[in-house]
Each structure stands twice: as structure tokens, then as C-alpha cells.
């Protein structure tokens, strides 16, 4: 019988793991020396290092398909076999798939349409935070509410999926720092500065493609103060969907690391089917993101292939 390194590197070409004998030992102990596949390696890796989903739109889908009525569906079922969830374009989540994917935590996103920005964005966002809390409570055998890294560790140690809250779009606070503070008290731990619409204090990504005019030239003075308040509270600054100028302003201003909660990198070629308003990160933004630290959570688009 060869060593763990020999087994993987020779038989299955997983040479990239040869520098981590501890991980290789776990693979061999759990799967034996024979018939190890790349999926086996991935599952064991995720067992010891669970996925944290940085942006999950399940609450939006619950609003769209069930009007936030939790009696109309069962997340414990495989929703790929249940209509209208099975064919809904944005329906990707149920508890069986979360468990199969070894998800250890998720940011459930409170999102409301941009057209609510001058109407009832705050009320609708609170309704989405409410439905997140009700889902966590209803499926408490699988979900555990979390607001900190310590909570995430505790949830995972309890065999549950750490459940955090993010707000997608600065329009949800309707330019009110007080609302931002209330959102923090309700458990919100990141806010995306824009969606695909500008706010009075921040520009969105369609500005870069001349689909919208600028309103703030990145972040206005008020927008910079919003970033300051997010830092003070402990709400992560998310620059997905923002214009490049807004992202650079936020990264420069923020005293804490910023995140791209759901973005992909720009590609040099024009890709058929990729609309210009889809959220992408420029090379400049990636370089700035790393100074000093930051986090990018990539998205999955069926019509987008990224060459690295």
C-alpha cells in the first residue's frame, strides 16, 4: 500500500494536495485507497471547511412565489420536484441541497425592488427580514440565527446552518442613518451599497455602461458617512452592483474590509448573453480590494464562463 500522497497524486492526479499531508490522511481514512474521485475530495474538504454562502436570494423567491406565506411550501422537501419552485428561474435552495452541498452558513438576503426607493422600501425590507427570521424559526432543526463569527462556529458545531442577514441595496434605508441602525439591531450584518439603481448618495454599475446618469460621482459626502456608520456599527460594506467609482470610494474610505458578496470578474472578450448590467469586478477593483484585505464571493451564471 502506498502513501496517501502516492494514492492521490499517482492514481487521481490530485498533486495540488500533496503539500497537505493532514488533509490527505483524512481522505484516505474516510475513503480508503481505492476509487477516490474528485467529488470525494471536494466532499471531504467541505466537511472540514464548510461553505459560507455570501448571498442567497431565497427570501426574495419566497416573496415572489409564496407571498411570504410559509404554509405554501416545505424547505425540507426537494423543491426541484415541486411546482412552481421546480421551474422558477431563481429557485435554487432547499434544505436537502444545502445539506448535500455541505453549506455551513448563509447570508439570507433581504432585497426589495428599486422602484420602492421613493415609496415603501423600508417597510418591504423589514418584511423580508421578518420572513428570514420566520424561516429560521420554522426550520430550527437545520438553521440557527447568527450575527457574528462566534455564532457561525457555534452553529456549525451544533450541526446547523448558520443563518445571517444581508440587505441588498442602499435604497432600502431610504437615505436614513437611523434606519441603518435599526437594521443592525434586527440582525443585518452587511448591506450592498446599491442594487442596479442609483441612490442619492451612490452610483450603481449601470452608470459604467452609460445606462444610467451619475447622481453622486461614486459616493457623495453623505455616502462616505454611511460607510463610516456601517464601520462603527459592524455592518460589512458590500460593493457588488456598484459602479467602479463607488466601489473604489468605499474601499478607500472603509476602515474594515469590504466585500463583493456576489460578483464575477470582468472578461476581456464580449460574451454572448452576458448583459452589461450584470455585476462584474474590474482588474483595478480586484487590485484595490486586496489592499489591505477584502473578500469576493463569486456568482454562478449558467451562460457565463470565466477563463483564468
N, C-alpha and C positions, 0 to 999 in steps of 0.2 A: 504494500500500500504506500503510495507516495504521500508527500506532504500536501497540506491544504493548498499551498501556492501552486504546486505541480498540478493538482487536480483541476483548479480553475484556469490557470494560465495555459496549460497544455491542451486540455480537453475542450475548454469552452472559451478560451481567449479573453478571459477577464483579467488581463495582465495589469490593468489600472488599479486593481485592488491588492496587488502583491505587496505594497508598502504598508498594508494594514493587517498584520497577522491576526490581531484580535478579531477583526471582522471576519476574516477568512475562517478562523476557528469556529465562529458562530454558524457560518454557512455549513461547514462540514458536520458539525454536531447536529444541526437541525435537519439537514437533507441527506447526509451520507455522502459518499464519494462518487456515486453514480447518478446519472440523469439530472444533473444540475442545469437549469435553464436560466436565461437572463431574467425571466419573470420570478424565479425562485430568489435570485439575488436581490431583485427590487423589493420583493415582499419582506425579506428578512431585514433589509436596510430600513424599510419603512416601519417595521415592527419596533426597531430600536431607536428610530428617528422619525416620529410621526409627522405627517404633512400638516402644516397650518395653512388653511385656505384663506388667502388675504382678501377675498372679495366674492361673496356668494349671494346671488340675487334671488334666492328662494322667497324672501318676503314679498318682493315685487310680483313674483309668479302667483303667490297665494292671493294677493290683492286682485290680480288680473283674472285668475281662473276660479277663485272661490269667494271673492269679495270679503276676504279675511275671516270667513266662516270656517273654523277648524273642524266642524262636523262633516264637511263635504269631502274630506279626503283622509287618508291614513298614511302617514310617512313611514310606518313600519312595513308597508307593502312595497313591492316592486312596481313603481309607477310607470315603468316602461310598458306595462301591460294594461294600464288603466287610463281610459279617456276622461277628459281631454288632455291629461298630462303626457300621455304617450306621444302625441304628435305636436304638442306645443313647442315652438322653436326654442324658448328659453328655459324649458323644464329639464333640468339636469340632475336634480338632487332628490334622494330619498335615503332613509337610514340603511337599507341593505347596500346601496352603492357607497355610502360614506364608510361603512364598515369594511367593505371589500377593498376600498382604496386606502385603508389604514389612515384615515383622517383623524388627527388628534385634536384639531381645533379649527374653528371657522369664524371669520368676521361676517355675521349676518348683516346685510346692508339695508338701511332704511333709505329708500330712494323714492322721490316723487317727481313728476314731470316738470320740465322747465316752465310750462305755461302757468304753473301755480305760483310763480315767484311774486307776482303782484296781487295774488288772491289769498289762498289759504295754505301756503307751503308749510308753515309751522304746524298747523293742525294736522295736516296729512302726514307729515314726518313723525309727529308724536303717535299717530295711529299706527304707523309702520313699526315704531319702537315697541308699541303695545303688542302688536301681533308677534314680534320676535320673542318678547317675554312670555306670551301665552304658549307659543310653540315649545319653548324651553321647558316650561312648567308641565305641559301635557306629556311630553316625551322625556321626562326626567330620568328614566332608566338609561337613556342614551346621551342626553345633553346636560351640561352643567354650566350655569351662568358664570362668566369670568370677566374681570376688568383689569387684571394685572398678570404679569409673568408668573407670579406665585400661584395665582388661581389656575393658570393653564397647566402648570406642573401638577397641582393637586387634582385637577380634573382627569388628566391622563393617568395618574397613579390610581384613580378610582375606576379606571376603565371606561371613562365617559369622554364625550367630545366637548372640549372647552368652547363655550359659545359667547363670543364677543359681539359688539355692535359698532358698525361704522355708518356714517351719514354720507351719502353721495351727492355732493353739490352744495356749494356755499349759498345757493338761493334758498336752501332750507331754513337758514337763520334769518332771512329777510333783513339783512344788514343790522342785526341786533346782537351786540355782545352779550346782553342778558340772556337771550335765547340760547346762545352758545354755552353759557354757564349752566343753564337748566339741562341742556342735552348731556353735559358731563355728569351732572347729578343723576341722570337717568341711565348712565352706563356707557355713553358713547365714548369711544377711545380713538377714533380717527374721523376726520372729515376731509372729503375731497373738496378742494377749493372751488372748482367749477364742475358742471357737467358739460353738455355741449352748448350751453348758453352762457353769455357773459353775465356777471353780476355788476352792480355799480362800482365795485372795487376790485374786480379781477377779470381777466380776459381768458376765454376758452380756446381750445385747439382750432375750431373753425376759423378763427382770426388768422392763423398761419396760412390758411388756404384761401384767404380773401372771401370766405363765405359769410363772414360777419365783420362789421367795422369794429375797430378798437373802442373800448369805453374807458379803460384805465391805464393803457400802455404797460401792461403787465399787472403789477399790484400797485394800487394807489396808496397814498399815505394811510388811509383807513384800512386798506387791505394788509399793509405791513403791521398795523396794530392788531388786526385779527390774528395774524401769525404769532405775534407776541403773546396774546392772550391764550392761544392754544398751547404754546410752550409753557406758560405759567400754570395752566390747568392740568396739563398732562394728556392733551389730545394730539395724536400724531397728525402732522401736516401731510396730506396726500395730494400729489400733483398730477395724478392721472387725469386726462381730459383737459388739462390746462394748456394754454399757449406756451410756446417755448420761453417767451419773456416772463410770463407769470411763474413758470417753474424755476427759472434762474433767480428771479427776485426772491422766491420763497426759500430756495436752498441757501442763498446768500444771507437772508435775514434770520432764518431759524437757528436757534441755539441747540436744538435737538435734531437728530437725524430725520430727514423727510423720507417718505415712501412713494413709490409708484404702485398702488395697490392692484392694478390690473392694466398692464400695458405691454406692448411688444416693441422691439427696436425697429427703427426705420430700415428699409432695404433700398438699395440703390436703383433697382430695376422697377419699372411700373408693373405691378401685378394685377392681372385681370380680376375684377370682382372685389378689389380692396378699395373701399370708398375713402376719400381724403379726410373725412371727419373721424375715421376710426383712430383710436388713441395709440400713438406711437411716440417713441423717445428718440431724439436725435443723438448723434455721436457726441455733440457738445454737452447735452444734458447728462449723458452717461458719465462723461469725464468729470463734470461738476458734482454729480451725485456721489462720487467716491471721495469727496473732499469735505469733511473728514470721513463720514460714513453715511450709508443710506441703504435702502432696500428696494428691490424691484421684484414684483410678483407677476410673472408672465401670464398672458391670457392664452386661451385655446380657441382658435378660429378654424373652422373646417376648410375655409377657402384660402388660408394663408400658410405659406411655407417659408420658413426663415432659414437662409443659408448662413452658416457661421464658419 
